[in-house]
Amino acid sequence: MKFRRRSTMVLLLVGVLCACGASGPDAVTPLEAEAIAREAYVWGFPMVMNYKTLYNYAIDTDNPEYKGPFNQVSCEARLFTPEDRAVVTPNADTPYCMFWLDLRAEPMVLTVPEVEPERYYSFQLIDWYTHNFAYVGTLSTGNDAGTFMIAGPRWQGEAPDGVDDVLRSETDLVFIVVRTQLFRPDDLARVEEIQSEYELQPLSAIVGTDAPPTPPALDFPVWHEGAQFDERFFGFLDVAMDLLGTPAPGREELWQRLGRLGVGPGHDFDFQALPEEIQRALKTGQEAGLADIEEFIKAHSKDPLMSGKIFGTREFLVASAATNYQLPSADLLRAAAAQAGLYGNSAAEALYPTYFTDADGRPLDGSVKRYTVTFAAGQLPPVRAFWSLTMYDGRTQLFIDNPIDRYLLNSTMMDEFSINDDGSLTLLIQRDAPEGGWDSNWLPAPDGPFYMVMRLYGPEAAALDGAWTPPPAVPVK
């Protein structure tokens, strides 16, 4: 795969000679290339996944997942279905708005309406590294109307009157995920009304000045699905680093080492131009990096608080890596988060206890077992907003087609659930419809492997500190 952007042919030749030549201070051996590739894969995986979303949502106008251009709010008053494939482990509780910001020219000003106090909503602001750097919404700024300025790393100035807060991103490209709670299917009209009042304007329009000069156009090579899992990854990492422009403090050495492979600003990465032994080394390093991510997820998947440890701000993740996992950096946390559930919320906003195995430690599989999840009386998930339990296909990480188009069960359905005589609530997890009038408690499972995610929006202290844990999925004998 070849990406031609700003580099001249002279720079390209110099980059290739420095990266792969047999002599010179920048020569790299296969062993060195493999080590660089392994580290770079873990560090860069979230950004390559971010690029996939950016390309599908904001660049490829023919893509069925296309949302709209930069700096324009894009909302849909609908719930995700199995046909939505751009984001793994999506939610079906809250119709989404999703859009990208380009803050190179100037800040953007976000205005939100007053939202009824019982309805949850949130704006999750995600930088190019996939840090959740800020929130606007019920649990962070409240449900009153508000105005917030979103500024990039180089903006200098003062916020105009009427701006409640300035939200700073360390990168120019920002992805925003908006969740607006849907109470029931006939509530979609109200959700759409709220979404229509989310407003985004450039700062110059707010203060009544001329818009600044338009920055140079960015180049976005065509995304190829699956490239995140093979040697094509390095070409897209090259692009992702171009879009960053400069390394974060403390990562200069990694950028220099990647430059020896021809990856990063000032280079034009060409995998096929590399010597065969370097190609093999990069592939081996990429596979080892992917194994590192998968092993981390497997090792910690039984931790019901895992999601609260791997999503958050840069500062939070650095502290979490050291405190919870004894790791020197947050790279593996970010990569695991991107693989297991890209764009998950920070812990204060939501927790995601995940079911990969049953109470006996066996993988969940609807082709061989039925399961129950039972909340004892008085032991429903402790939340300030709401909770849900969502089903996902174990192979695709997407929703599962089923005869009743139900992908989750949640707390807004409490009036519909059948309650046990002792006051407990039992959810039925199985492939076929249950007998005995328990359809309201049924979460359809596939004819094969699956996993489930419990979402706790506004988790109370008991959920955050582990005093409350989700009940297990018990196989029906």
FIMI-766105 format. One record per residue (C-alpha): y, x, z; residue in one letter. Coordinates in pm, whole numbers, padded with zeros to 5 digits, always signed. Layout:
N
YXZA
...
! end
This chain:
477
+00000+00000+00000M
+00336+00141-00099K
+00674+00029+00032F
+00977+00158-00158R
+01300+00111+00028R
+01599+00337+00087R
+01428+00675+00066S
+01487+00897-00233T
+01198+01062-00414M
+01303+01394-00265V
+01276+01256+00087L
+00940+01103+00002L
+00803+01438-00118L
+00942+01622+00182V
+00790+01359+00415G
+00447+01388+00254V
+00454+01769+00258L
+00563+01779+00620C
+00311+01522+00727A
+00006+01647+00546C
+00060+01995+00410G
-00173+02276+00504A
+00105+02489+00653S
+00442+02462+00822G
+00556+02352+01168P
+00497+01984+01096D
+00142+02018+00965A
-00094+01770+01129V
-00468+01810+01177T
-00712+01518+01150P
-00764+01529+01527L
-00389+01511+01586E
-00352+01232+01330A
-00624+01029+01500E
-00458+01064+01842A
-00116+00969+01704I
-00264+00671+01521A
-00444+00543+01830R
-00132+00554+02046E
+00087+00415+01769A
-00146+00123+01705Y
-00126+00003+02064V
+00250+00060+02082W
+00324-00091+01742G
+00078-00382+01730F
+00322-00636+01885P
+00594-00544+01635M
+00361-00574+01337V
+00255-00916+01463M
+00625-00995+01502N
+00679-00890+01141Y
+00402-01126+01031K
+00582-01415+01201T
+00921-01311+01067L
+00793-01289+00710Y
+00612-01622+00723N
+00892-01807+00904Y
+01214-01661+00762A
+01142-01473+00438I
+00862-01632+00235D
+01015-01962+00124T
+00688-02064-00043D
+00490-02026+00278N
+00387-02356+00438P
+00494-02203+00772E
+00849-02129+00648Y
+01114-02247+00896K
+01447-02141+00749G
+01688-01847+00701P
+01828-01623+00971F
+02082-01767+01217N
+01993-02129+01153Q
+01824-02362+01402V
+01497-02498+01266S
+01322-02777+01455C
+01028-03007+01396E
+00976-03324+01596A
+00599-03299+01563R
+00309-03138+01736L
+00105-02849+01599F
-00233-02925+01438T
-00527-02715+01312P
-00330-02668+00988E
-00073-02448+01169D
-00206-02094+01143R
+00084-01849+01178A
+00073-01825+01558V
-00253-01797+01751V
-00308-02003+02067T
-00023-02249+01990P
+00073-02530+02225N
+00072-02905+02160A
+00272-03012+02466D
+00619-02945+02333T
+00749-02989+01978P
+00896-02660+01869Y
+01211-02521+01724C
+01156-02168+01591M
+01412-01946+01423F
+01519-01586+01378W
+01857-01427+01453L
+02011-01126+01279D
+02277-00998+01520L
+02390-00695+01321R
+02721-00851+01214A
+02820-01040+01529E
+02684-01241+01822P
+02563-01597+01782M
+02671-01876+02017V
+02413-02131+02130L
+02516-02476+02256T
+02266-02706+02429V
+02314-03072+02528P
+02256-03237+02861E
+01886-03323+02889V
+01747-03588+03125E
+01637-03418+03450P
+01271-03520+03426E
+01224-03358+03082R
+01139-02989+03053Y
+01293-02779+02777Y
+01341-02406+02721S
+01480-02150+02479F
+01267-01835+02496Q
+01453-01532+02356L
+01225-01255+02228I
+01336-00914+02100D
+01170-00707+01826W
+00944-00537+02081Y
+00831-00888+02195T
+00999-00867+02536H
+01113-01203+02673N
+01465-01081+02745F
+01628-01414+02842A
+01580-01789+02885Y
+01796-02098+02855V
+01656-02427+02983G
+01534-02641+03269T
+01394-02366+03492L
+01653-02098+03418S
+01994-02256+03351T
+01927-02622+03431G
+01943-02942+03227N
+02323-02969+03210D
+02500-02898+02882A
+02583-02530+02830G
+02708-02260+02593T
+02550-01915+02572F
+02633-01611+02360M
+02348-01396+02226I
+02461-01041+02148A
+02291-00740+01994G
+02284-00384+02128P
+02602-00259+01958R
+02837-00550+02021W
+03141-00466+02233Q
+03391-00726+02338G
+03452-01012+02572E
+03302-01356+02565A
+03548-01635+02481P
+03638-01907+02727D
+03374-02174+02760G
+03074-01939+02733V
+02852-01974+03039D
+02667-01645+02997D
+02614-01354+02758V
+02247-01282+02680L
+02194-00925+02562R
+01914-00816+02329S
+01823-00450+02287E
+01735-00520+01922T
+01930-00681+01638D
+01645-00908+01536L
+01565-01184+01783V
+01305-01460+01764F
+01373-01784+01952I
+01105-02033+02050V
+01231-02369+02176V
+01003-02609+02361R
+01109-02968+02430T
+00867-03176+02634Q
+00706-03479+02471L
+00600-03745+02718F
+00388-03954+02478R
+00360-04013+02100P
+00629-04286+02099D
+00870-04034+02259D
+00907-03828+01939L
+01234-04003+01841A
+01399-03890+02165R
+01270-03535+02119V
+01414-03530+01768E
+01750-03653+01902E
+01762-03371+02157I
+01664-03113+01897Q
+01944-03230+01667S
+02196-03138+01938E
+02085-02776+01964Y
+02368-02591+01787E
+02405-02230+01674L
+02729-02076+01541Q
+02856-01722+01479P
+03111-01595+01729L
+03383-01576+01463S
+03351-01950+01398A
+03390-02022+01770I
+03704-01812+01816V
+03855-01897+01475G
+03865-01547+01324T
+03748-01411+00990D
+03379-01335+00977A
+03298-00961+00989P
+03165-00787+00676P
+02812-00881+00579T
+02570-00603+00677P
+02343-00446+00413P
+02051-00660+00304A
+01722-00582+00472L
+01406-00523+00272D
+01100-00725+00370F
+00775-00622+00194P
+00520-00897+00133V
+00298-00958+00433W
-00079-00938+00374H
-00286-01127+00630E
-00542-00904+00798G
-00326-00593+00763A
-00277-00591+01140Q
-00644-00500+01178F
-00694-00221+00925D
-00528+00088+00777E
-00254-00123+00614R
-00114-00156+00964F
+00067+00177+00932F
+00264+00063+00628G
+00390-00239+00821F
+00457-00025+01128L
+00675+00189+00900D
+00869-00126+00808V
+00891-00244+01170A
+01037+00090+01275M
+01290+00075+00992D
+01402-00262+01127L
+01444-00109+01473L
+01638+00187+01337G
+01625+00407+01648T
+01372+00464+01926P
+01412+00319+02273A
+01489+00577+02542P
+01177+00772+02627G
+00999+00703+02296R
+01169+00973+02086E
+00862+01198+02095E
+00632+00925+01963L
+00873+00859+01677W
+00878+01231+01595Q
+00499+01247+01593R
+00479+00938+01371L
+00728+01107+01139G
+00471+01382+01089R
+00249+01113+00934L
+00532+00986+00715G
+00589+00675+00930V
+00933+00559+01042G
+01298+00568+00927P
+01361+00828+00657G
+01004+00802+00529H
+00827+00585+00275D
+00472+00562+00399F
+00195+00584+00140D
-00155+00577+00283F
-00321+00653-00051Q
-00116+00972-00095A
-00259+01122+00222L
-00555+01363+00212P
-00887+01187+00262E
-00948+01351+00599E
-00611+01223+00726I
-00684+00876+00589Q
-01013+00874+00781R
-00836+00996+01094A
-00577+00719+01076L
-00847+00457+01025K
-01048+00595+01317T
-00738+00599+01537G
-00649+00243+01437Q
-00998+00120+01523E
-00986+00301+01857A
-00648+00145+01935G
-00781-00203+01856L
-01082-00136+02079A
-00845-00032+02359D
-00663-00365+02331I
-00983-00571+02319E
-01137-00383+02611E
-00826-00440+02822F
-00837-00813+02749I
-01209-00831+02828K
-01170-00635+03151A
-00898-00864+03286H
-00975-01199+03121S
-01120-01342+03442K
-00793-01284+03629D
-00627-01629+03647P
-00289-01457+03693L
-00325-01223+03395M
-00069-01405+03179S
+00189-01367+03453G
+00144-00990+03437K
+00164-00925+03060I
+00465-01131+02943F
+00824-01066+03049G
+01126-00842+03021T
+01096-00470+02952R
+01171-00392+03316E
+00912-00639+03442F
+00638-00509+03213L
+00698-00146+03305V
+00668-00238+03673A
+00364-00457+03610S
+00187-00183+03414A
+00230+00061+03703A
+00164-00180+03989T
-00112-00402+03849N
-00294-00169+03609Y
-00192+00189+03707Q
-00073+00254+03351L
+00211+00492+03260P
+00365+00251+03008S
+00366-00120+02919A
+00230-00063+02566D
-00119-00192+02638L
+00018-00499+02816L
+00242-00588+02520R
-00044-00534+02276A
-00288-00744+02477A
-00027-01020+02501A
+00028-01013+02125A
-00346-01030+02057Q
-00436-01293+02316A
-00134-01523+02286G
+00169-01403+02094L
+00502-01521+02245Y
+00363-01630+02579G
+00617-01720+02847N
+00718-01509+03143S
+00551-01602+03471A
+00847-01784+03626A
+00858-02009+03318E
+00486-02065+03269A
+00145-01933+03366L
-00157-01944+03137Y
-00487-01934+03330P
-00746-01895+03056T
-01110-02001+03038Y
-01333-01765+02839F
-01648-01813+03046T
-01809-02087+03254D
-01877-02088+03628A
-02192-01883+03566D
-02005-01615+03371G
-02142-01720+03032R
-01918-01758+02722P
-01810-02114+02653L
-02000-02267+02362D
-01991-02634+02264G
-02307-02607+02057S
-02526-02544+02360V
-02349-02687+02665K
-02122-02957+02803R
-01877-02867+03080Y
-01664-03027+03349T
-01341-02908+03512V
-01277-03092+03840T
-00959-03089+04046F
-01028-03185+04408A
-00811-03457+04559A
-00466-03314+04628G
-00542-02997+04428Q
-00383-03066+04091L
-00199-02767+03943P
+00115-02696+04153P
+00407-02708+03907V
+00777-02796+03898R
+00751-02927+03542A
+00405-03015+03403F
+00057-02878+03333W
-00193-02901+03045S
-00538-02782+02936L
-00572-02694+02567T
-00882-02626+02355M
-00905-02342+02098Y
-01168-02232+01849D
-01325-01906+01966G
-01319-01756+01616R
-00980-01858+01474T
-00783-01896+01802Q
-00644-02221+01655L
-00680-02592+01730F
-01005-02766+01651I
-01042-03060+01415D
-01191-03353+01604N
-01232-03729+01549P
-00956-03833+01791I
-00700-03560+01700D
-00681-03452+02064R
-00620-03086+02136Y
-00527-03104+02504L
-00517-03303+02824L
-00203-03289+03041N
-00023-03426+03343S
+00171-03682+03139T
-00166-03857+03088M
-00237-03908+03459M
-00198-04286+03433D
-00466-04289+03160E
-00728-04072+03333F
-01028-04216+03514S
-01021-04091+03874I
-01334-04032+04082N
-01398-04239+04396D
-01306-03944+04620D
-00968-03904+04448G
-01068-03601+04241S
-01005-03570+03868L
-01285-03454+03634T
-01210-03346+03277L
-01502-03359+03032L
-01529-03063+02794I
-01787-03133+02525Q
-01854-03167+02154R
-01956-03535+02144D
-01774-03834+02286A
-01880-03912+02645P
-02055-04229+02745E
-01953-04475+03014G
-01587-04529+02931G
-01468-04176+03009W
-01300-04114+02673D
-00957-04073+02837S
-01087-03762+03023N
-01251-03606+02716W
-01129-03280+02563L
-01324-03236+02236P
-01498-02900+02194A
-01628-02742+01872P
-01987-02694+01766D
-01965-02330+01864G
-01767-02081+02078P
-01434-02181+02226F
-01185-02096+02498Y
-00930-02302+02687M
-00580-02228+02814V
-00426-02404+03111M
-00047-02407+03094R
+00152-02439+03416L
+00521-02497+03334Y
+00735-02405+03630G
+00448-02276+03844P
+00498-02312+04217E
+00457-02017+04455A
+00096-02112+04526A
+00008-02059+04160A
+00216-01744+04124L
+00065-01566+04424D
-00293-01685+04369G
-00317-01917+04669A
-00409-02188+04416W
-00649-02101+04138T
-00782-02324+03859P
-01126-02479+03909P
-01407-02333+03697P
-01566-02484+03389A
-01901-02597+03525V
-02189-02632+03274P
-02360-02968+03286V
-02728-02917+03363K
! end
